[in-house]
Amino acid sequence: MRSRSWLASLAAVLALAPSAVWASPAAAGPGGDPLVITVEPARQSAVIGDRVTIRAQVTNRAATPTDPLIAHLNVASLTGTYVDLEDWTAGPTQQVDPIGAGASANLSWDIQAVNTGSFDVYVVLLPNGAGSAGAGPLVTGAPSHLTVAGRRTLNAGGSLPIVIAMPLLLGALALAVRLRRRRS
């Protein structure tokens, strides 16, 4: 009996608030969300510390202009690595002016790879007009897959001369100082 009540409650919530469920352009059919987000490049690789650019094109397929929008860039780890978006980019959110019917807006973000692993970088659009802010639906674009490799900071090759030379140089310096003090 409880499961039926739970399902009925869920159905009632979804029936009352269909705009709370986000829409994906791939799932939009007739009457679906007219906004489409195309993110490029689809795949890229980087090394920790590298800067990469994510470009998005927002296309309005509707016969009327959009309200103002907010475009927000997100980075999601696919390998369980903690992601602090503020470390990746100083400006994940961009204001988007209304987009005319059949027109497009181009956006870009420069991000810095700060963690190793496999990540999906994607853009979410939120309505930001006087009557549409907070009303939804959200629109997401397909993710751009980013693989970040670690950077080797210590190279064992070529270290033997340093390991041998440094103690010899320090010893020679100490001997020179000692001999100089004896002469004085």
Backbone torsions as a table, in degrees:
resi	resn	phi	psi	omega
1	MET	NA	-38.5	-179.5
2	ARG	-64.2	-40.0	-179.0
3	SER	-64.5	-36.9	178.4
4	ARG	-65.8	-41.2	178.9
5	SER	-63.9	-41.7	179.1
6	TRP	-63.9	-43.8	179.0
7	LEU	-65.2	-39.7	178.7
8	ALA	-64.7	-39.3	178.3
9	SER	-64.8	-43.0	178.6
10	LEU	-62.9	-44.0	179.2
11	ALA	-62.7	-39.1	179.2
12	ALA	-65.4	-41.7	178.9
13	VAL	-63.7	-44.4	-179.5
14	LEU	-66.8	-34.5	179.1
15	ALA	-70.1	-35.2	-178.7
16	LEU	-80.0	-28.8	-174.3
17	ALA	-130.3	62.6	-179.5
18	PRO	-66.2	-23.9	-179.6
19	SER	-75.3	-11.2	179.2
20	ALA	-77.6	-17.6	178.4
21	VAL	-87.3	126.4	-176.2
22	TRP	-71.4	153.0	-178.7
23	ALA	-112.7	140.5	175.6
24	SER	-107.0	137.9	179.7
25	PRO	-56.0	-32.6	-179.7
26	ALA	-66.5	-29.9	-177.7
27	ALA	-91.1	-9.0	-176.4
28	ALA	-74.8	124.3	175.5
29	GLY	-111.6	-155.4	175.8
30	PRO	-59.4	129.6	-178.2
31	GLY	83.7	-1.9	179.3
32	GLY	-78.7	-175.8	-178.0
33	ASP	-66.0	130.5	-177.4
34	PRO	-81.7	-4.2	-178.7
35	LEU	-91.1	136.2	177.9
36	VAL	-126.2	132.1	178.0
37	ILE	-112.0	124.1	175.4
38	THR	-111.9	122.0	-177.5
39	VAL	-110.1	135.5	179.1
40	GLU	-133.7	151.3	-8.1
41	PRO	-74.7	160.5	-178.9
42	ALA	-70.7	-34.2	-180.0
43	ARG	-143.6	143.1	172.8
44	GLN	-157.6	161.1	179.6
45	SER	-122.9	151.2	179.1
46	ALA	-149.9	171.4	174.5
47	VAL	-117.6	147.5	179.8
48	ILE	-47.0	133.5	-179.6
49	GLY	96.1	-20.1	178.8
50	ASP	-67.5	150.0	172.9
51	ARG	-104.7	135.0	177.4
52	VAL	-128.2	155.5	179.7
53	THR	-111.5	131.7	174.3
54	ILE	-108.9	126.0	179.4
55	ARG	-113.0	140.3	177.6
56	ALA	-133.1	141.9	173.5
57	GLN	-119.0	124.7	178.7
58	VAL	-103.9	120.4	-178.6
59	THR	-113.3	132.5	177.4
60	ASN	-99.0	108.1	-179.2
61	ARG	-87.5	-0.3	-176.9
62	ALA	-79.4	167.7	178.4
63	ALA	-87.4	-1.5	179.6
64	THR	-129.2	156.3	178.0
65	PRO	-67.3	157.3	176.6
66	THR	-81.8	165.7	165.7
67	ASP	-74.5	170.7	170.7
68	PRO	-57.4	151.1	-176.7
69	LEU	-128.5	162.1	169.5
70	ILE	-118.6	127.8	175.9
71	ALA	-106.6	126.0	-177.6
72	HIS	-123.3	127.8	178.1
73	LEU	-88.3	137.9	179.4
74	ASN	-128.7	147.0	175.6
75	VAL	-123.3	120.1	-179.7
76	ALA	-117.5	130.1	178.4
77	SER	-79.2	134.9	175.9
78	LEU	-99.1	-2.1	-177.7
79	THR	-120.2	12.2	177.1
80	GLY	83.5	8.0	178.5
81	THR	-74.9	136.6	177.2
82	TYR	-66.4	133.7	179.2
83	VAL	-119.6	120.4	172.5
84	ASP	-106.7	105.3	-172.8
85	LEU	-56.4	-32.7	179.7
86	GLU	-64.8	-24.7	176.1
87	ASP	-75.9	-29.5	-176.5
88	TRP	-81.5	-37.9	-178.0
89	THR	-153.1	142.6	179.2
90	ALA	-79.4	-21.7	-176.1
91	GLY	-132.9	76.0	-179.0
92	PRO	-74.1	-16.4	-175.4
93	THR	-111.9	134.3	177.9
94	GLN	-129.2	139.4	173.6
95	GLN	-80.9	137.5	179.0
96	VAL	-120.5	122.5	177.1
97	ASP	-64.4	160.6	177.4
98	PRO	-52.5	139.6	-179.5
99	ILE	-104.8	125.6	-178.8
100	GLY	-64.8	163.1	178.5
101	ALA	-58.5	127.0	179.4
102	GLY	72.7	5.6	-177.2
103	ALA	-99.5	172.9	-179.6
104	SER	-133.4	158.2	173.1
105	ALA	-127.4	137.4	179.9
106	ASN	-104.6	135.1	-179.3
107	LEU	-129.9	155.4	173.8
108	SER	-151.3	152.0	178.0
109	TRP	-133.3	135.7	170.6
110	ASP	-98.4	124.4	179.5
111	ILE	-124.0	155.9	178.5
112	GLN	-115.1	128.8	179.1
113	ALA	-72.7	115.1	-176.6
114	VAL	-116.1	-7.3	178.5
115	ASN	-132.3	149.7	173.5
116	THR	-84.4	152.0	176.3
117	GLY	137.1	-163.2	-178.6
118	SER	-115.7	129.1	-173.5
119	PHE	-134.3	150.2	168.3
120	ASP	-110.7	128.4	178.2
121	VAL	-110.8	125.1	-175.9
122	TYR	-141.9	162.0	-177.9
123	VAL	-113.8	137.8	175.4
124	VAL	-119.0	134.5	175.5
125	LEU	-104.6	134.8	176.7
126	LEU	-122.9	138.8	176.6
127	PRO	-68.9	143.5	-176.6
128	ASN	-138.0	26.7	178.1
129	GLY	-83.4	171.2	-178.6
130	ALA	-56.8	-41.5	-178.9
131	GLY	-100.0	-11.5	-174.5
132	SER	-105.3	-14.1	-178.9
133	ALA	-59.2	129.1	179.1
134	GLY	78.6	-0.9	-177.3
135	ALA	-93.8	-18.1	180.0
136	GLY	74.2	-173.6	-3.0
137	PRO	-80.6	162.0	173.7
138	LEU	-82.6	148.4	177.1
139	VAL	-124.7	129.8	178.6
140	THR	-116.0	150.8	174.6
141	GLY	-98.9	166.0	175.5
142	ALA	-63.7	145.1	-177.4
143	PRO	-75.7	154.6	169.8
144	SER	-99.3	124.3	-176.8
145	HIS	-86.7	128.5	-178.6
146	LEU	-124.4	123.3	175.4
147	THR	-107.5	124.8	-177.4
148	VAL	-115.3	122.7	178.6
149	ALA	-98.6	156.9	177.3
150	GLY	-76.0	159.5	177.7
151	ARG	-107.9	128.1	177.4
152	ARG	-77.2	120.6	-178.3
153	THR	-99.8	-20.3	179.5
154	LEU	-120.8	124.0	-178.4
155	ASN	-107.6	115.5	-179.4
156	ALA	-70.1	-28.8	178.5
157	GLY	-66.4	129.4	179.6
158	GLY	86.2	4.0	-178.8
159	SER	-86.7	-20.1	-178.4
160	LEU	-58.1	-44.8	177.8
161	PRO	-59.5	-36.4	179.5
162	ILE	-70.5	-41.6	-179.8
163	VAL	-62.5	-34.9	179.7
164	ILE	-84.4	-42.3	-173.5
165	ALA	-70.5	-38.9	-176.1
166	MET	-61.3	-50.0	177.9
167	PRO	-62.5	-37.0	177.9
168	LEU	-64.0	-43.7	178.8
169	LEU	-64.7	-42.8	178.6
170	LEU	-64.4	-40.9	177.0
171	GLY	-63.2	-44.1	178.9
172	ALA	-63.3	-40.0	178.5
173	LEU	-64.7	-43.4	178.9
174	ALA	-64.0	-40.9	178.9
175	LEU	-64.6	-42.2	179.5
176	ALA	-63.3	-41.2	178.8
177	VAL	-65.1	-42.6	-179.8
178	ARG	-63.5	-45.2	179.1
179	LEU	-65.0	-36.3	-179.8
180	ARG	-66.9	-39.4	178.4
181	ARG	-66.0	-36.2	179.8
182	ARG	-66.2	-37.8	-178.4
183	ARG	-70.4	-28.3	-175.9
184	SER	-78.9	NA	NA
